[in-house]
Amino acid sequence: MSATRLLVLAVVRAHGRTHGYRVGQDLLGWNADKWAHIKTGSIYHALRQLTKEGLLEECPDAVSDNGPMRNEYELTPGGEAEFNRLIEKALTVPQPKPDSFCAGLVMMSALSRDRVLDYLRRRLATLAEQRSRVDLANHNAHWTGEDALPAHMDALLGFWANHTETSHDWVDALIGKIAGGAYEFADDNPKVFATPGSPMPVRQPNSYDRAG
């Protein structure tokens, strides 16, 4: 649920105060159901759970932009701390599933450039360690003799070697782009995407979305 928690907190944080329908409209409009496996039900569950944990404050009977009365939510100080904890973990710690990292990449503009670079460099160091362990496993693999591995295990070791190498090189290239001035971050523009009070545009579905 970490990706959902991060994204819900990030959207509420950006709006300052908003209702569940708008949170869902934003996230599903960005195809988060595809890359973060978010569903409408999980969004409302996250809102209730985050409120129960004291990370969101519910503001009942607020009037939405569209007129109907809807409960609205805003971050508490604890919610701000949880947002910062989750986005740090998402950008820093490699996970088997990519949904949290995807969420961190989408919302990284809410942070300063130096902070994002720090998190990504820490991620790169972890990936370098993982790559070294995979290389060592490949080097120590025995393919003959009594303790020989099944021949098809070569495919698994090859997959992990390629996966760790590709992940490392991709993050390294991203660090280079950001360090070179690519993208806007919170210290470049206080109203950049995902910062408090920033516009959160909903992308219009395209033909790929309709086909899916």
ABEGO torsion letter per residue (X at the ends): XAAAAAAAAAAAAAAGBBBAAAAAAAAAAAGAAAAAGBBAAAAAAAAAAAAAAGABBBBBGBBBAAGBBBBBBBBBAAAAAAAAAAAAAAAABBBABAAAAAAAAAAAAABBAAAAAAAAAAAAAAAAAAAAAAAAAAAABBABEAABBBAAAAAAAAAAAAAAAAAAAAAAAAAAAAAAGBEBBAAABAABBGBBGBBBBBBBBBAAAAAX
